[in-house]
Amino acid sequence: MTDQRDPYADRPYVPPTAPPEQQSSEGLGGWPFSEPRAQESPQYAPTADHEPTVAVSEPTIAFDGGHDGHGGPSVPTYAPMAAAAEPRKRKRRAGRLVAAATGIVLLAGASAAGGAALYAAMEDDGTTTTTSSTGTTLDRPASSSGAVSDITAVADAVLPATVKINVTGGGESGTGTGIVISQDGDILTNNHVVEAAADGGSITVAFNDGTNAKAAIVGRDVATDVAVIKASDVEGLTAATLGNSQQVKVGQTVVAIGSPFGLESTVTTGIVSALNRPVSPGDGSGGGNTTTTFPAIQTDAAINPGNSGGPLVDLEGNVIGINSAINTGGNGNGSVGLGFAIPINLVNNVASQILEGKTVEHAQIGVQVSNATTDDKVTSIGAEIGEVTGGSAGDKAGLKAGDIVTKVDGNPISSNGALVATVRGYKPGDTITLTVLRGGKSQEISVELGSDGGATARAQD
């Protein structure tokens, strides 16, 4: 009689048989070592898992070939948003583990005893210790010194003040990063991280200890890509320490923390590659977004979609910038070592106005500028003033049409975008020194910066 419920009924077990010379006097074979081990064919092809990224996507300096069709540099764009991953049915396979959140496939196969010899060593106290002897350095593992690196110390200090931000709104959803700046839930982030929720959407923040809280937008500024949100019903949070971005040096080591592709609490490290890099991310449509411009800190620390709004930190644990944009080299939306952060001094100025309930004002000279080039019409040498607004800061300082600004406080200015970005890094009322070419001769002109009166901020609404 056959039991139809037994899947092995039609395949009865047959004991393994060893060659005659290996059989014992009782006629038994060499079990279990003569049984061939079943092997699974490696047919599994991992499927890429995509963590949903921020709804409005990571801003990217993506160059499409080096020119804009008019002899100038191509316009940077925001990186395309990665769509949320569709749920997939998974089958249980022997010896296989799938890390769904990262798309990493871990294959755990059974292992045999190999050639390791096991022995029991009897000690004086009568206890038995089992160890292995392979004749390799596996038998002599070095003990850890327990030393804590600078990077580890920074991560320990800043991770509790870093949050993952989940945003929905306008039919979109995604993730970004934020920096806690008060014990009762004020959080810095990028405008492009939360702007999808500006019109009836929702924001949830996930803290490093695993807790979550709802949040609302306090204020945001398109011009500098800065926003402040407030977590609800929280207290006793760890707040980050803000540094001084004017003291940042090219070549110093920095740490970036965030949620790239939704992978929260990710820590990467690199150096400051450049300072005062003019960044004007596009909107992905092929046109430039001239509204958003800031003088960025460039870094080669790995920054990816989802890192937006997260801290760039020095080795003392001070936040020196907010990660905001990347250059993908035109080959995708991942890091190629060209990341850009908004200097924390600029963030501090904008966020302070937001928290005080003010309309954000930006510094300005009051002039119209264009790229100034050499005779080859390609090599940029500065920002040429085309028009000076009457009664503006530039007019009062004596700037004239045709002047070419080549430096601001000694920092080179290579284009009109560089001048706009650099000036935006100051506050209204600050005094700067412009190096200007006039009639082929260089001179320095002091300018007390004026204010846009909140016009840029009102225009975003």
C-alpha positions as CSV (number, residue, x, y, z in Angstrom):
1,M,0.0,0.0,0.0
2,T,1.3,3.4,-0.9
3,D,0.7,6.5,1.2
4,Q,-0.2,9.2,-1.3
5,R,0.6,11.9,1.3
6,D,4.2,10.8,1.4
7,P,6.2,12.7,-1.2
8,Y,9.0,10.1,-1.0
9,A,6.7,7.1,-1.3
10,D,7.7,6.5,-4.9
11,R,11.4,7.0,-4.0
12,P,12.2,4.6,-1.2
13,Y,15.4,5.1,0.7
14,V,18.4,3.0,-0.4
15,P,21.4,2.9,2.0
16,P,24.7,3.9,0.4
17,T,27.0,1.1,-0.5
18,A,30.8,1.3,-0.1
19,P,33.3,-0.6,-2.2
20,P,34.1,-4.0,-0.7
21,E,37.5,-2.9,0.6
22,Q,35.8,-0.1,2.7
23,Q,33.1,-2.4,4.2
24,S,33.4,-3.4,7.9
25,S,33.1,-6.9,9.2
26,E,29.4,-6.2,9.9
27,G,28.9,-5.5,6.2
28,L,28.2,-1.7,6.7
29,G,29.3,0.9,4.2
30,G,31.3,4.1,4.9
31,W,28.2,6.1,6.1
32,P,27.9,9.0,6.3
33,F,31.0,10.1,4.3
34,S,30.4,8.0,1.3
35,E,27.0,9.7,0.6
36,P,27.4,12.3,-2.2
37,R,26.3,15.8,-1.1
38,A,23.5,17.3,-3.2
39,Q,24.5,20.5,-4.8
40,E,22.1,23.3,-5.8
41,S,22.6,24.8,-9.2
42,P,23.5,28.5,-9.0
43,Q,20.5,29.7,-11.1
44,Y,19.4,32.5,-8.9
45,A,19.8,36.0,-10.4
46,P,19.5,38.7,-7.9
47,T,16.9,41.3,-8.6
48,A,17.8,44.9,-7.8
49,D,15.9,46.3,-4.8
50,H,15.3,50.1,-4.9
51,E,14.6,51.9,-1.7
52,P,12.2,54.8,-2.5
53,T,14.1,58.1,-2.6
54,V,13.0,61.6,-1.8
55,A,9.9,62.6,-3.8
56,V,11.5,65.5,-5.5
57,S,14.8,63.6,-6.1
58,E,18.3,64.4,-5.2
59,P,19.7,67.5,-6.9
60,T,22.4,66.5,-9.3
61,I,25.1,68.3,-11.1
62,A,24.7,66.1,-14.2
63,F,26.6,67.3,-17.3
64,D,25.3,66.3,-20.6
65,G,28.4,66.6,-22.6
66,G,30.0,69.8,-21.5
67,H,28.0,72.5,-23.3
68,D,24.6,74.1,-23.3
69,G,24.5,74.5,-27.1
70,H,25.7,78.1,-26.8
71,G,29.3,77.4,-25.9
72,G,28.7,77.4,-22.2
73,P,28.7,74.6,-19.6
74,S,25.8,72.3,-19.6
75,V,23.1,72.9,-17.0
76,P,23.1,70.7,-13.9
77,T,19.9,68.8,-13.1
78,Y,18.2,67.1,-10.3
79,A,18.7,63.4,-10.3
80,P,15.6,61.4,-11.3
81,M,13.6,60.0,-8.4
82,A,13.9,56.2,-7.9
83,A,10.5,54.6,-7.9
84,A,9.3,52.8,-4.8
85,A,10.0,49.1,-5.1
86,E,7.1,46.8,-6.0
87,P,6.5,44.0,-3.4
88,R,7.9,40.8,-4.7
89,K,7.0,37.2,-3.9
90,R,9.9,35.3,-2.4
91,K,10.3,31.6,-2.3
92,R,12.1,29.8,0.4
93,R,15.3,28.2,-1.0
94,A,17.5,26.0,1.1
95,G,20.7,27.7,2.1
96,R,19.7,31.1,0.7
97,L,19.1,34.4,2.5
98,V,18.0,37.5,0.7
99,A,18.6,41.0,2.2
100,A,15.7,42.7,0.5
101,A,16.4,46.3,1.7
102,T,19.8,46.4,0.0
103,G,19.5,43.9,-2.9
104,I,22.4,41.9,-1.5
105,V,22.1,38.1,-1.8
106,L,23.7,36.1,0.9
107,L,24.3,32.4,0.1
108,A,24.7,30.2,3.1
109,G,25.7,26.7,2.1
110,A,26.3,23.7,4.4
111,S,29.9,23.0,5.1
112,A,31.7,19.8,5.9
113,A,34.2,19.2,8.7
114,G,37.1,19.4,6.2
115,G,40.5,18.3,7.5
116,A,40.3,19.9,10.9
117,A,41.3,17.6,13.7
118,L,39.4,18.0,17.0
119,Y,41.0,17.2,20.3
120,A,40.2,17.5,24.0
121,A,42.8,19.1,26.2
122,M,42.5,18.2,29.9
123,E,43.6,21.0,32.2
124,D,44.7,20.8,35.8
125,D,41.3,21.8,37.1
126,G,39.7,18.9,35.4
127,T,37.7,20.9,32.8
128,T,37.8,20.0,29.1
129,T,38.5,22.6,26.4
130,T,37.8,21.9,22.7
131,T,39.8,23.8,20.1
132,S,41.0,23.5,16.5
133,S,44.4,23.1,15.0
134,T,44.6,23.9,11.3
135,G,48.3,24.8,11.1
136,T,47.3,28.3,9.9
137,T,47.0,31.7,11.4
138,L,43.3,30.8,12.1
139,D,44.7,29.2,15.2
140,R,46.2,32.5,16.4
141,P,43.7,35.3,16.1
142,A,44.9,38.6,17.3
143,S,43.0,40.3,20.0
144,S,41.4,43.7,19.2
145,S,43.0,46.7,20.8
146,G,39.6,48.3,21.2
147,A,40.9,51.6,19.9
148,V,38.3,54.0,18.7
149,S,39.0,55.9,15.5
150,D,38.2,59.5,14.9
151,I,35.4,58.5,12.5
152,T,33.9,56.2,15.1
153,A,33.9,59.0,17.6
154,V,32.2,61.3,15.1
155,A,29.6,58.7,14.3
156,D,28.8,58.0,17.9
157,A,28.3,61.8,18.5
158,V,26.3,62.7,15.4
159,L,24.2,59.6,14.6
160,P,21.7,60.3,17.5
161,A,21.1,63.8,16.1
162,T,20.5,62.5,12.5
163,V,17.1,61.4,11.4
164,K,15.5,59.8,8.3
165,I,12.7,61.8,6.8
166,N,9.8,60.1,5.0
167,V,7.7,62.3,2.8
168,T,4.5,61.9,0.9
169,G,2.5,64.4,-1.1
170,G,1.4,65.3,-4.6
171,G,1.2,61.7,-5.6
172,E,4.9,61.2,-4.7
173,S,6.8,59.7,-1.8
174,G,10.4,59.4,-0.9
175,T,13.1,59.7,1.8
176,G,15.7,62.2,2.9
177,T,17.8,63.1,5.9
178,G,17.6,65.8,8.7
179,I,19.6,67.2,11.5
180,V,18.1,67.7,14.9
181,I,19.0,71.2,16.3
182,S,16.8,71.4,19.4
183,Q,15.7,69.0,22.1
184,D,12.0,69.6,21.3
185,G,12.2,68.6,17.7
186,D,13.5,71.4,15.3
187,I,15.2,69.8,12.4
188,L,17.2,71.1,9.5
189,T,16.9,69.6,6.0
190,N,16.8,70.5,2.3
191,N,13.8,72.3,0.8
192,H,13.7,69.7,-2.0
193,V,13.4,66.9,0.5
194,V,10.1,68.2,2.0
195,E,8.5,70.5,-0.6
196,A,6.3,67.7,-1.9
197,A,4.5,67.8,1.5
198,A,4.1,71.6,1.4
199,D,0.6,71.3,0.1
200,G,-1.3,68.8,2.3
201,G,1.3,66.1,2.3
202,S,2.7,64.3,5.3
203,I,6.2,64.0,6.9
204,T,7.4,61.4,9.4
205,V,10.9,61.4,11.0
206,A,12.6,58.2,12.1
207,F,15.1,58.7,15.0
208,N,18.3,56.8,15.5
209,D,16.8,54.9,18.5
210,G,14.1,53.4,16.3
211,T,11.2,55.7,17.4
212,N,9.1,57.8,14.9
213,A,7.2,61.0,15.0
214,K,5.1,63.1,12.8
215,A,6.5,66.4,11.6
216,A,5.4,69.6,9.9
217,I,7.1,72.3,7.8
218,V,8.1,75.4,9.8
219,G,9.5,77.2,6.8
220,R,11.5,76.7,3.6
221,D,13.7,78.7,1.2
222,V,14.0,77.7,-2.4
223,A,16.9,80.1,-3.1
224,T,19.3,78.2,-0.8
225,D,17.5,74.8,-0.6
226,V,17.1,75.1,3.2
227,A,14.1,74.0,5.2
228,V,13.2,73.6,8.9
229,I,10.6,71.1,10.1
230,K,9.2,70.4,13.6
231,A,8.7,66.9,15.0
232,S,5.6,66.6,17.2
233,D,5.4,65.4,20.8
234,V,9.1,64.9,21.3
235,E,11.5,66.0,24.0
236,G,15.0,65.4,25.3
237,L,16.4,64.9,21.8
238,T,20.1,65.0,21.1
239,A,20.9,68.1,19.1
240,A,23.8,68.4,16.7
241,T,26.6,70.9,17.3
242,L,26.9,73.4,14.4
243,G,30.4,74.5,13.4
244,N,31.8,77.4,11.4
245,S,32.0,76.8,7.7
246,Q,34.4,79.8,7.2
247,Q,37.1,77.8,9.0
248,V,36.8,74.8,6.7
249,K,40.0,74.0,4.7
250,V,40.5,72.1,1.5
251,G,41.9,68.7,2.2
252,Q,40.5,68.3,5.7
253,T,38.7,65.0,6.6
254,V,34.9,65.1,6.7
255,V,32.2,62.6,7.5
256,A,28.8,62.4,5.8
257,I,25.8,60.8,7.5
258,G,22.4,60.1,6.0
259,S,19.9,57.7,4.4
260,P,21.2,57.1,0.9
261,F,18.5,55.1,-1.1
262,G,16.6,54.8,2.2
263,L,19.4,53.1,4.1
264,E,19.3,55.1,7.3
265,S,22.3,55.8,9.6
266,T,24.8,55.3,6.8
267,V,28.3,56.8,7.5
268,T,30.8,57.7,4.8
269,T,34.0,59.7,4.9
270,G,36.2,61.7,2.6
271,I,37.9,65.1,2.3
272,V,36.9,68.6,1.4
273,S,37.7,68.8,-2.3
274,A,36.9,72.5,-2.9
275,L,35.2,75.5,-1.4
276,N,32.8,78.2,-2.8
277,R,31.8,75.9,-5.6
278,P,28.8,77.6,-7.3
279,V,25.9,75.1,-7.5
280,S,22.6,75.7,-9.2
281,P,20.8,72.4,-9.5
282,G,18.3,72.1,-12.4
283,D,14.8,70.6,-12.2
284,G,15.5,67.7,-14.6
285,S,13.7,69.3,-17.5
286,G,16.9,70.4,-19.3
287,G,16.7,74.0,-18.1
288,G,18.6,75.5,-15.2
289,N,17.0,76.4,-11.9
290,T,18.5,79.8,-11.5
291,T,16.4,80.4,-8.3
292,T,18.4,77.9,-6.3
293,T,22.1,78.8,-6.0
294,F,24.5,78.4,-3.2
295,P,28.3,78.4,-2.7
296,A,28.9,74.8,-1.9
297,I,31.5,72.8,0.0
298,Q,32.6,70.1,-2.4
299,T,33.5,66.6,-1.0
300,D,34.5,63.2,-2.2
301,A,32.6,61.5,0.6
302,A,30.0,59.2,-0.9
303,I,26.7,61.1,-1.1
304,N,23.7,59.6,-2.9
305,P,20.0,60.3,-3.3
306,G,18.5,60.1,0.2
307,N,21.6,61.8,1.8
308,S,19.9,65.2,1.1
309,G,19.5,67.2,4.2
310,G,22.0,65.2,6.2
311,P,25.1,66.5,8.0
312,L,28.6,67.0,6.6
313,V,30.8,66.9,9.8
314,D,34.4,67.7,10.7
315,L,36.4,65.4,13.0
316,E,35.4,67.3,16.1
317,G,31.8,66.3,15.4
318,N,30.7,69.8,14.3
319,V,28.3,70.1,11.4
320,I,29.9,72.2,8.7
321,G,27.4,71.8,5.9
322,I,24.1,70.2,4.8
323,N,24.5,67.7,1.9
324,S,22.4,68.7,-1.0
325,A,23.7,67.9,-4.5
326,I,25.8,65.5,-6.4
327,N,27.4,65.2,-9.8
328,T,26.8,61.8,-11.4
329,G,29.0,62.4,-14.4
330,G,25.9,61.8,-16.6
331,N,26.1,58.0,-16.0
332,G,23.4,57.5,-13.4
333,N,22.2,58.8,-10.1
334,G,24.9,57.5,-7.8
335,S,28.0,58.9,-6.2
336,V,31.1,59.4,-8.3
337,G,32.9,61.4,-5.6
338,L,31.5,64.8,-6.4
339,G,29.1,65.8,-3.6
340,F,28.1,69.3,-2.6
341,A,27.0,70.7,0.8
342,I,25.4,74.0,1.7
343,P,27.8,75.8,4.2
344,I,26.4,75.7,7.7
345,N,26.9,79.5,8.1
346,L,24.5,80.1,5.3
347,V,22.1,77.5,6.6
348,N,22.2,79.1,10.1
349,N,21.4,82.5,8.7
350,V,18.4,81.2,6.7
351,A,17.1,78.8,9.4
352,S,17.3,81.5,12.1
353,Q,15.0,83.8,10.0
354,I,12.6,80.9,9.5
355,L,12.5,80.1,13.2
356,E,11.9,83.7,14.1
357,G,8.9,83.8,11.8
358,K,10.5,86.2,9.3
359,T,10.4,86.2,5.6
360,V,13.9,85.1,4.5
361,E,16.0,87.9,3.1
362,H,19.0,87.4,0.9
363,A,22.1,89.6,0.3
364,Q,22.5,91.3,-3.0
365,I,24.6,93.8,-4.8
366,G,21.8,95.1,-7.1
367,V,23.5,94.4,-10.5
368,Q,22.7,92.3,-13.6
369,V,25.7,90.1,-14.5
370,S,26.7,87.7,-17.3
371,N,29.7,85.5,-18.0
372,A,32.9,87.3,-19.0
373,T,35.2,85.4,-21.3
374,T,38.4,85.9,-23.1
375,D,38.6,86.4,-26.9
376,D,38.1,82.7,-27.5
377,K,34.5,83.1,-26.1
378,V,35.0,80.0,-24.0
379,T,37.4,80.7,-21.2
380,S,35.6,82.4,-18.3
381,I,37.4,85.2,-16.4
382,G,34.7,86.6,-14.2
383,A,31.2,88.1,-14.0
384,E,30.6,91.1,-16.2
385,I,28.2,93.8,-14.9
386,G,25.6,94.7,-17.5
387,E,23.3,97.0,-15.5
388,V,23.4,98.6,-12.1
389,T,20.1,99.3,-10.3
390,G,19.8,102.9,-9.2
391,G,20.1,103.3,-5.4
392,S,21.4,99.7,-4.9
393,A,24.4,98.6,-3.0
394,G,26.4,98.4,-6.2
395,D,25.3,101.8,-7.3
396,K,26.3,103.3,-3.9
397,A,29.7,101.6,-4.2
398,G,30.4,103.0,-7.6
399,L,30.2,99.9,-9.7
400,K,29.6,100.5,-13.5
401,A,28.3,98.6,-16.5
402,G,31.3,96.8,-18.1
403,D,33.1,96.1,-14.8
404,I,34.3,92.5,-14.6
405,V,34.3,91.1,-11.0
406,T,37.1,88.6,-10.7
407,K,37.3,88.1,-6.9
408,V,35.1,88.5,-3.7
409,D,37.2,88.9,-0.6
410,G,40.1,87.3,-2.4
411,N,38.2,84.3,-3.6
412,P,38.3,83.8,-7.4
413,I,35.1,84.5,-9.3
414,S,35.0,82.7,-12.7
415,S,31.4,83.2,-13.8
416,N,28.2,85.1,-13.1
417,G,26.8,82.0,-11.2
418,A,29.9,82.1,-9.0
419,L,29.2,85.7,-8.1
420,V,25.6,85.1,-7.3
421,A,26.3,82.0,-5.2
422,T,29.2,83.7,-3.3
423,V,27.1,86.8,-2.4
424,R,24.2,84.6,-1.3
425,G,26.6,83.2,1.3
426,Y,26.7,86.6,3.1
427,K,24.0,88.4,5.1
428,P,22.4,91.8,4.2
429,G,24.6,94.5,5.7
430,D,27.8,92.6,5.4
431,T,30.7,94.4,3.7
432,I,32.7,92.7,1.0
433,T,35.6,93.6,-1.2
434,L,35.3,93.1,-4.9
435,T,38.3,92.9,-7.2
436,V,37.2,94.5,-10.5
437,L,38.7,94.8,-14.0
438,R,37.8,98.2,-15.4
439,G,39.4,99.4,-18.6
440,G,42.0,96.6,-18.4
441,K,43.1,97.6,-14.9
442,S,42.4,95.8,-11.7
443,Q,41.0,97.7,-8.6
444,E,39.3,96.9,-5.4
445,I,35.9,98.2,-4.5
446,S,34.2,97.9,-1.1
447,V,30.5,97.1,-1.1
448,E,28.0,97.1,1.8
449,L,25.5,94.4,0.7
450,G,21.9,95.2,0.3
451,S,18.8,93.0,0.7
452,D,16.3,91.5,-1.7
453,G,13.6,92.4,0.9
454,G,12.3,88.8,0.9
455,A,11.3,89.1,-2.8
456,T,12.9,85.7,-3.7
457,A,11.2,84.0,-0.7
458,R,7.8,85.5,-1.6
459,A,8.2,84.4,-5.2
460,Q,8.4,80.8,-4.2
461,D,4.9,81.0,-2.7
